[in-house]
């Protein structure tokens, strides 16, 4: 079973908001693919690159994921080595799961990852975050 990362999508309020951010040139690498640059290099790189994804937490809820394509080394203007997590374009909606705030990213075992929504449900109207959180809390979503 694949190993994933889970990450807060700071500053976004919806999956659509995150999609818009990924269209911004600042969110893309020189190859045009979306990426997330982080200070820490994942020690479990081989496991992540064997089918792993980033699961995005938006407004306290896991709502979508993006498959990880590779990890690139980048050096910031300050000369510090960082990790660019290169992602497949597009977001895959997942079942909603509540997640408390945390800093950075965390490993997410495949057995704990929320399932993808089927294609029939991917276009469903999105619920307000507070309602999604309440429904996830009682196990309905």
C-alpha positions, 0 to 999 in steps of 0.5 A, a space after each residue: 500500500 502506498 505512502 502519502 503526504 498530508 499537507 495543509 493548503 494554507 490560504 485556500 478556502 475551497 478545492 476550486 481555490 487550490 485549482 486556481 492557485 495551481 494555474 499561477 506561474 509561481 506554483 509551477 516549476 520550470 517544466 510547467 508542472 505544479 509543485 510544492 516547495 518545502 524545507 524538509 526532504 522526505 526520508 521515505 522518498 522511495 515509498 512516496 514515489 511508488 504511487 504516493 499523493 499529497 492529500 490537501 487539507 482545506 479549511 480543516 478537512 481533507 478534500 482532495 489529493 494530487 499524485 506525486 511525480 518526483 522530488 526535485 532539489 531546489 536552492 532558494 535565494 538564500 542558498 538553502 537546499 529545499 525539496 520541490 514536490 512535483 505534482 501531477 496537474 489536476 486535483 482528485 476529490 476524496 471523501 471528506 475527512 476532518 483533520 486538526 491543524 499541524 505544521 509542515 507535512 506528515 506521512 499518511 499511510 495508505 490505509 489511513 487515506 480517505 478514498 477517492 470520490 467516484 466520478 459520479 460524485 466528483 462534480 457534486 456541489 460542494 458543501 460549506 466547510 462547517 457543514 462538511 466538518 460536522 458531517 465528517 465528525 459524525 461519520 456521515 461523510 
